[in-house]
Amino acid sequence: MKLSPHKELQPNRVLLVAVCSAFLVGLDSMITVPLVPAIAADTGTEPRLGGLFVSAYALLFALAAPLCGAMSDRIGRRTILVGGLVAFTVGNLLTGVVSDFSLLLVCRAVAGLGAAMIMPSVYAMIADTFPFERRGKVMGIVVAGLLSSTVIGVPLGSYLAYLVGWRAAFFAVAGVSVLVCALVLALIPVTPAAAPAQRSTASPGAVYLGMLKRAVTTPAVLCVLGCTLLWAFALYGMFSNIGVFYAERFGFNEAQTGLAIMGSGAGSMAGALLGGRIADRLGKRTVLVAAALVAAGGVTSVALIGEHLVPVLIVFIVWGTAVGVGQPSLNALVSELRPEMRGTALALNSSAQYGGMMLATSVAAVLLDSGVSFAVIGVICGVCALAVLPLLTGVRVAVRAEASGVTAPSAEART
């Protein structure tokens, strides 16, 4: 049965699709980390080049997300979301088939392109469907879905790869992608793009270039993108090397490190769910300030505590929880910067997130290879978390009254 193009989005269905899509993207992003050694051995590649496997994915995401967000503003969220799931499925299937490492990088780039179409569309649908005063809670649920892949999906995928081979893990991700695509087609109606009066009439390419111009000329946009980039750097600079840290400091094997990451991931999930609710009551910026302070202390302390395992694990979980608490507030703030071009703003924010991830992992790799200690990496990440605070002063979100279909500016939102 063909759905009406004018059928409204149903909040519960949108939330279900958003959580499943976020889980899928989180799973694909994280599952590569434990599989890199096996992939490198199978393809005859130096293990130290395995980071390129992740970088290709993140690079295409960072470059393509703004253009995909601009397209979703013009032709509709559902169309871009479905197209992204198709590209995502193809990218993962090809990853499980090819054997040349260079071709694998291309396949991961295709999957990254699919993810770049998925996440901005998902966040934009959430922002389109739920009012700002409830958006912190809902964003928290979506972020928890993203983080749940660390607790559920990655351990299962790694075990499957251990039993059958690393290729099976990517086939499994592709299978989950097909299921999510079917869910989107069944639950999300074909909704029209924004009316011409509510969106730019320029081409997506022109919008893309316009976004970059606004990013460096509009203080609020520049500040929030800077917050996102620094937030990602503060997380991934240390987290991406946490396996090496535990192995060197405590002699952990892959399974033991996986359990530690599961604990941190569980804390992040709980933090996202709780932080979103608190943000709707106390304000997004208030919660983000508290989260940044705790995250800065946590990431710095992990490497400074010393040889005491239990305190390190406790601080690691607290750090992960703080990151989970702050992320929904950051996403909610972004969603109201330019409501008439919400998909575009959220896509550019996703690019800043993945750009921060690439920058953090690259800088950390160079420093560690040069003999710099993990304590220094932790301090750098802590400084980046604290650097979010002054940028928040430049972020202002105006409340819009939407009763009776009338949108009118009023007092400043509780941000």
N, C-alpha and C positions, 0 to 999 in steps of 0.2 A: 504494500500500500504506500502510495506516495504522500509524503507529509506536506501539509500546507506551507508555502513559503512565508506566510504571515503568522504562523503559530508561534506563540511566545515561549521563551525558554523557561523551563520549570526548574526552580532552584535546586531541589534535591537531585534531579537528574544531572544538572550541570556539575554539582559538587562531586557526584559519583564518577563522572567522566574525568573531571579534573584530577581527582585523587589517583585514579588508575593510570592516567597519562603521566602524572608526576612520578609515580612509582616506576613506570616503565623507563623513563628517561634517567632517573636516579640509578636504576639497576644497570643500565647500559654504561653509564658513566663510571660506576664503581667496580663493576665486575672485571674490567680489564686489568686492574691493579694486581691482583694475585695471579693472573694468567700470563703476564708479560714474560717471566722466565721460561715458561713452557713454549710460548710462541717463538721466542728468540731461539731456543734450542731447535725447534722443529724447522725453522726457516734458515738456520745457519747464520743468525745475526748476533752481534755482540749484545749481551743483556743490557749494557749501559745505553744502548740506542732504543731500548724498549719504551722510554719516555715519549719518543716520537709517536708511538701508537696512540697515546692519550692526547698529545699535542695536536695531531691532525684533526681529531674530533672537536677539540675545543676551538681550534682556529676557525674552522668552517662555521661553527656555532656563532662565534663572536662576530664574524664578518657578515653572515647572512641574516641573523635575527632582526636587525632593524628593517631590512628590506621586506622580510616576511611579515613583520608587524605592520608596516605601511600597507602591504597588500591586503592584510586581514581587515584593515580599516575601510578598504575600498570594496572588496568583493565578498566579505563575510568571514566570520571566524570558522564556521564548520568546514567550508571548502578548503581553507588553508590547513586546518587540523587533519582532515582526512588525507590530503596530499602529503603532509608531513609523515603520517603514519605509514603510508605506502613507501615513501623514500626510506624511512627508518627500517622497515621490514626488508627491503631490497639490500640496504647497506649491511645489515647483520647476516642475511643469507649469504651474500657474497664473501663476507669475512670468514664464514665457516667453510668456504669452498676453495678459495685461492690459496696458493702456497708461497708466492713471491712476496717478500716483505714490503717492497715498494707498492705493489698492488694492494696489499693489506692496508697501507696508509691511505690509499685512495678510497677503499671501501669504508674505512672508519670516517673519512671525510664526508662520504655520502650519508652515513648514519648521523653525523653531526649536523648536516644540512636538514635532515628530517627532524632532529630534535629542535633545531632553530625555528622550524615551522610549528612545532607542537607547543612548546612552553609559552611563548608570547600569546598565542591564541587562547590557551587555557587560562592564563592569568587575566587576559582581557575579558573572556567570558564571565569569569568570577566577578570582575569589577563592573561589568555591564548588568549583572543579575542581582548583586547584593549591594545595599546602601553602605556608604562609608562608615557609619557608626557600627555596623556589624562585620565589616570587612576584615578587621584584625582577627577575629575568631575564625572566619572562614579561610583566610589566608593561612592561619595556623594549621588548620586541618589539611590543606593542600601541601604545605611544607612538610608536615608530618608524613604524608604519603610519600613524598620525595625521599625523606630520610629513612622511611621504613625499609627501603631496599637494602640499607646497610645491615639491618637487623635480621631480615628474612631472606631477601632475594640473593644477596651476595654469598652468604654461607651455602645456600642450596646450590647456586650455580657453580661455586668452587668445588663442592663435593661431587657434582655431576661431572665436572671437568676431570676430577681425580679418578672417577670410575671409568669414564668413557673416552675422555680426551677433551682438549680445550675447545675444539670446534663445536662440540655438542652444546656448550654453554651459549654460543651465539645463535645456534639453531633454536634453542629454547627461548632466547630473547625475541627472536623473530616470531616464534609461535605466540608468545604473549602479545606481541604487537598486533598480530592478526585479530586476536580476541578483543583487544581494546578498540581496534578499528570497527569491528562489528558492533561493539557497544555504542560507539559514537553514532553510527548509522541508524541504530535502533532507537536511541534516546534523545538525540539532538536534532531538532527540526532544521530545515533549510531556512535560515534567517537572512533577510536582506541586509546589505551593507548599510552603513550610516547614510542618512539623507544628504544630498549634495550640500545643503545649507550647514550640515554638521561636520563636514569633512573637507579636506582639501580637494580641489579639482585637478591638481597636478598629477603627473604620472608617478608611480611608485619610485622610480629612479630619482625624480626631482624631489620627492618627499624625503628620500634617503639622504640626499645631499643637504636638503633643508634642515633635517634633524641634526646633522653634524654641525651646521652653522649655528643653530639654536643652542646646541650643547655648550658651545664656547662663548656665547653671547648672552644667554639667559642665566642669571645667577642661581635661581632655584634648581633648574635642570642640572647645571654644572655641579652644584653642591651635592645633590642626591646621587648623581652618577659617581662622583668622587667617593661618597660614603660607601656605595656598593663595591667599587673597586678595592678600597681599603679593607672593607669587611671580608671580601674574598681572599685578599692577600693574607690577612691575619689568620684565616682558617687554613688555607692550603699550603702556606709556606712551611708549616710544621707538620700538618696532618698528612700530607702526601709522602712524607719521609718517616712516618711514625713506625712503620715496620722495621726499618733500618735502626731506628732509635732503640726500640725494644730488644732487637737482636743484639746490638752492641752493648747495651747497658745491662740487660738481664738474661741474655742468651735465649730469648724466645724463639720458638719455631713458628711456622706459618699458622698452625692451628691456635697456638696461644695468643698470637697477635690478633687473629680473627676474633677470639673471644673478647679481647680488650676493646676492639673496634665495635663489637656488638654492644658492649656496655655503654660506650660513648654514644653510639647511634640511638640506643634506647633512651638515654638522657636527652638527646636532641629532639626526639619525637615527643617526649613528655613536655619538654620546654616549649616546643612550637605550639602544642595544644593549649598549654597554660598561658604562655606569653600572649597569644592572640586574644584570649579572653580578657586578660588583664589590660592589654593595650586599649581595648574598646572602652574600658572603664576609666583608666587613668591617663590615657593619651599615648599615642604612638611614640612620640619623641621621648617621653619620660621613661618608657619601658626600654627603648633602644639605648638611652644613656646608661641605665643600670646594667643592661646586658653587656655593653661595651666595656664597662669597668670590670665586671666579673670575668669576661672573656680575656681581657688583657692580663689580669692577674693569673688566670689559669694557664694560658699558653706560655707565659713567662716562667711560671713555677714548675711546670712539668719537667723541664730539663735542669732546673736548679736545685731540686729537692735532694738529689744524690742517688744513693744506692738503695733507698728504702722503697720497696715495690708497692706496698699497700697505699702509702700516701700518694705515690705517683699515679696509681690507678684511680684513686678518689678524685684527685685534682683533674685528671684526664676526663673523667665523667662530668665533673662540674663544668669544665671548659666546654665540652660538647653541649651540655644543657643550656649554657648561656648563649651559645651560637643559635640554638633552636629557638630560644626566647626572643632574640632580636630580629631574626629573619622575617617573620610575618609583618612586623611593624614597618620594616624597610620596604617590603613589597606594597603594603597598603599606602604608604606615603607616595610612592611612585605612581600609583594608580590614579591619583587625583591631581597630578601636576598639570596635565592637559587632558581633561575628560573628553574633549571632542576628538582627540587622537590618542586614545588610551592604549590601543594595541601598539602604536608606534613608540610611545614612551616606555611601555613595559618591555618591548623588544630591545630598545636601546639600553635599558637597564640590564637585561640579560647579557647583552654584549659586554657591558662593563664587568659583570660578574665573572664571565668566562675569560675576559681579558685579565682580570685580577688573578684568576687561577693560573693562567699561562705565565704571567709575570712572576708570581710567587714561586712556582715550581722551578722556573728557569733560574731565578736568582739563588734560590736555596741550593739547587744542584751545583751551580758554579762555586758557591761559597763552601759547601761541604767538600767538594772535590779539591778545593784549595787548602783544606785542613782546618777550616773554621769549625768551632764546636757547636753542638746543638743548643747550648745555652745562648750563644749569640743569635742563632736563628729564632729562638723563642723570644728574646728581647726585641728583635726587629718586628716580629709579628705582634707582640704586645704594643709596641709603639704605633703600629698601623691601626690597631683596634682603638687606641686612645685618640688617634688623629681623626676618627669619625666625629668626635664630639664637637669640635669647633665648626665643622662643616654643617652640622645639624642646625646651627643658628640661621643659616641662609635658606632653610626649607620652610616654606609657608604654604598651607593648603586652605583654600576657602571652602566653607560649607555651602552646599547648594540645596535649596529647598525644592523638593521635587513633588510636592503634593499637588494633586489635581492636574498632573501633567505639566506643571509650570516650573521652569528652572530659573531660579533667581539667586544671585549672590547675597550672602548675609554675613554674619560675623565669622571670624576665623575659627576653623575647626579645632577641636581638642587634639592637637598633634603633639 
